[in-house]
Amino acid sequence: MNVSDFVWNRLIEWGITRVYGYPGDGVGGLDVALEHARDKMHYVQVRHEEMAAFMACGHAKFTGHVGLCYATSGPGAIHLLTGLYDAKMDHVPVVAIVGQQARTAIGASYQQEVDLQSLFKDVAADYIVTACVPSQIRHCIDRAVRIASTRRTVTCVIIPNDLQLLPYQDPPVAHGTTHTGTGYAGPALLPAPEKLSEAAAVLNAGRKVAILVGAGALAATDEVIAIAEKLQAGIAKALLGKAAVPDDLPFVTGGIGLLGTEPSWHMMQGCDTLLMVGSAFPYSEFLPKPGNARGVQIDLDGTMLSLRYPMEVNLVGDSATTLRALLPLLEQKTADSWRHGIEKNIAAWWKTLQARAMQPATPINPQRVFWELSPRLPDNCILTGDSGTVANWYGRDIKMRRGMKGSLSGSLASLGCATPYALAAKMAFPDRTVIAFIGDGAMQMNGLNVMITIAKYWRQWSNPHLIVMVLNNQDLSQVTWEERVQLGEGKTESTQSIPDFAYHSYAELLGLKGIVVREPEAIGPAWEEALAADRPVILNIYTDPNVPPLPPHITLKDAKNFLTMTLSEPERGSVLKNSARQVLANIIPGTS
């Protein structure tokens, strides 16, 4: 076999059986070999390489296994970067295979010759290599997969196109060669016993314990709940950890941060002990003030410890394994005013959210779109969110139940991830219902592109249910609200207004189902129609961009900026009316 055949076969030996990519002459040999391997390596042909990288990232997030993408030289390689940075910054393993011009042309300013080592040196800092000879390719692939998996990061292998066609050779047994093998070792799982005892002492001494979980706790649901019951603690969730514990538990306070909940804010401000599990939540101002609470943190990556809050005890280990070892060392606390207060705040908060969602807007309050869906969600569904105001409503108004999965672009917060994530989720779990939440800005940026790929593959799925819900408000509304509240400026229409588009009609052009909603009373029936459809659906819902995504805590600076903004706001009347309704609903749930 030639080098290209070996590449795919070696990846298959590692258990990687799906690749997202787009062809080109820089990967011509890999293209041909991929056709040879089609019975074992499932190729998903994307419309744009950025979507291939996003899909590989989504695959890694939802399966827990290494995601794989490939692209041609020059522009194809460049296009991968955004999706690869998404994976790197959210700490999920992705391998990128990239083509390059012939070795004899490198350094000659040849067509599509880009310095790929420099291009990828940050995003794939843990491992980037350019293969030079056939006997090198084995360890290039082995180390790329092993390092990506072990360090939960991005790695990259660059293969010049002439090398792809040469006969493969194992490295000789000689000085200057290396002989690698396949096989995942898995991470070190358990901290030292004395560190566990130190952590238990801190948690046992706490009277008002708060727990914050992130994506690192997604496989530790039972353990997190058991710890919370033992400590009579409340559980807040970073956005990437939304599926870590179900929202129907009375002591789960929901999200934290700008997109978070009031109960999470009050719990963090009132606690005397903080247990952080598997989270790199970035906004320290939403955590306790340093010195007000003792801290214990668990993370698989020791470099992430004491990064956001000065912790007293730091534990390097797998979340579930560490919590199971910690549990017998903890003393059973009795429910008191702390726990009762948390549960009371949460019960009131859900009523507040319902009151906010049911406030009138022109034409539709976007919160109601999510509120109406939440009780209709199928068991074990997978949800993907995009960046923008959809992330606010997904984070707050969706009640995540046990068995569901959900994710979005966390640290990078990139527009355009929801649809490639959704396709990757459906490819990995074809029997599950997948729902993507996306704003019209992201849909126009690349969501329309991914719908063509969905139309190409959906008939392969055992369950055709995939819904892309578009909040159509002709406004890049998240940034508009940031201008209003953070800068004290009114909406800049030249940058923020975007054109309307008949997304539902576009779906029909692709042979999919399109549904349009313009009245609030039609939201529930539209969701039911979409969930029962015999093919993927674009649900085009016209919503009001001027419903404010209220933060859980309004600072004096935010209030002053809001008042200043009204002097230059072109949509002043709508903004003030919607804001007043939301604030009033916050004070008196049920008021409209």
Residue, then its C-alpha position, 0 to 999 in steps of 0.5 A: m500500500n502507499v502512504s495514503d492507504f497507510v494513513w487511513n488504515r492506521l487511523i482505523e486501527w486507532g478506532i477512528t472511523r469517521v472523517y470530515g473533510y473536503p478534497g483537493d489536489g493537495v490531498g489527492g492521494l488521500d482522496v483516492a485512498l479514502e475511497h479504497a477505505r470507504d467500508k471502514m472509514h466513513y467520509v463526510q463531505v462538507r461544503h467548507e473546511e471550517m465546517a469539517a473542523f467544527m464537526a470534528c470538534g462536535h464529534a469529540k464533544f458528544t462522543g468523548h473520542v478523537g475527532l478527525c478532519y482533513a483538508t487540502s493545502g493552502p486555502g483548505a488548510i487555512h479554513l480549518l483554523t476556526g473550528l480547530y481553535d474551538a476544539k483547542m479552547d474547549h479542551v477536546p481532542v481533534v486530529a487534523i490531516v493537512g496536505q501540502q505541495a510537493r516536497t521539491a516545490i517547498g521554498a519556491s513560492y509555489q502555488q498554494e504553498v503556505d508555511l503550514q508549520s507556522l500557521f498551525k503552530d499555536v492551535a496545534a502547539d502540542y504536536i505538529v509535524t510535516a512528514c518527509v519520508p514514508s517510514q516516518i508516517r507511522h509515528c506521525i499518525d500514532r503520536a498525533v492521535r495519542i497526544a490529542s487524546t491524552r492532552r485533550t487538544v488539537t494535533c496536526v499532521i502535514i503530508p506533502n502530496d508527492l509523499q502521499l503516493l509513495p509506497y509505504q515503508d515501516p521504519p527500519v531497525a536502525h539508529g535514528t528511527t522510532h517504532t510506535g504502536t497504537g492504543y489509548a492509555g487513558p489519563a491518571l485518574l485519582p489524586a493522592p489519599e492525603k490530598l483527598s483527606e485535605a479536600a474532605a476536611v475543607l468541605n466538612a468544615g463548610r456550612k454553606v457549600a456551593i458546587l460549580v460543574g463544567a464539561g469535565a463533569l459530564a460523565a460524573t452525574d451520579e457522583v456530583i449529585a451524591i456529593a451535593e446530597k452529602l454536603q447539602a449543597g447547591i449545584a451551579k453549571a458552567l454553560l458547557g456543563k449544562a448536561a452534567v446534572p439535570d435541571d429538574l433537581p430542586f438544588v440545581t441553580g442552573g447556569i452561572g455568569l452573564l448568561g446565568t441565573e439569579p439563584s446561581w449568583h446569590m449562591m456564589q455570593g453567599c457560600d463559605t465553601l466552593l467545590m469546582v469540578g471540571s470547569a474552566f469557567p472564565y468570569s471570576e466576578f461571578l464566583p465568591k470574592p477571594g477570601n470569602a470562601r474556602g475552595v476545592q477544585i478537581d480537574l484532569d488538567g493540573t494547569m487549570l487549577s486555581l486559575r479563576y479562584p485561589m483554591e485551598v486544595n487542588l486535586v488532579g484527577d478524573s471527576a467521577t473517580t475523584l468524587r467517588a473516592l471523596l464521598p466516603l470521607l465526607e460527613q452527612k450534613t442536614a438540610d438547613s436554611w442554606r439548602h432550603g434557601i437555595e431550593k426556594n430561590i430556584a422554585a421562584w426563578w423558574k416562575t420568573l423565567q416563565a413570566r419573562a417568556m410569556q411577556p408580549a413582544t413584536p412579533i414574538n418573545p424569543q424566550r417563549v420559543f425555548w420555553e415552549l420547546s422545553p417540555r416537548l423535548p424527546d428523551n435523550c435528545i442532543l441540543t446544540g447552541d450557537s453564539g449570540t442571544v440564542a445561547n442566553w435562552y438555551g442556557r436559561d430556559i431549556k430544562m435539561r433532563r438526564g440522558m440529554k446532551g448539549s454543547l456550543s462553542g464555549s471559550l471561543a464563542s464562535l458564530g456558526c457552530a450549531t449546525p456543524y455540531a448538529l450534523a456531527a451529533k446526528m452522524a454519531f447518534p443517528d437514532r437520537t433527535v438533534i435540535a440546533f438553536i441558531g440566530d439568523g446572523a450565524m445561519q447566514m454566515n455558514g448555517l445555510n452551507v451546512m444545510i446542503t450537507i444535511a440534505k446530502y446525508w439525512r437519508q442514511w439516518s435511522n431517525p430523520h429528526l434533526i431540527v434547525m431553529v432560526l431566531n429570525n430578528q434581522d439583528l446581530s442582537q447579542v452585540t447590539w445589546e453589548e453596545r447598549v449595556q457595555l458601551g452606553e451606545g444605541k444600536t449601530e444600524s449599519t453594522q447590526s442590521i442584517p437582511d431577512f431571508a426565507y429560511h423555510s423556503y430554502a429548506e424546501l429547495l433542498g428537499l427538507k421541510g420548512i416551517v415559518v412562525r410569525e405569531p406566538e400562539a403558533i410556537g407550540p404547534a410548530w415545535e410539535e410539527a417539526l418533531a414529528a416530521d419525516r425529514p430534517v426541518i428548518l424552523n424559521i421563527y420571527t422574533d423581537p431583537n429588543v427583548p433584553p438578555l438580562p444578566p443575573h446581576i445588574t451593576l451600577k455601571d450597566a444601569k448608567n450605560f443603559l440610561t445613556m444609551t437611550l439618548s442615541e438608541p434608534e429603537r428606543g421605544s421598543v427597547l424601553k418597553n421590552s426592558a420594562r416588561q422583563v424587569l417587572a416580570n422579574i419582580i412580580p412573576g405572572t405580570s404582563 
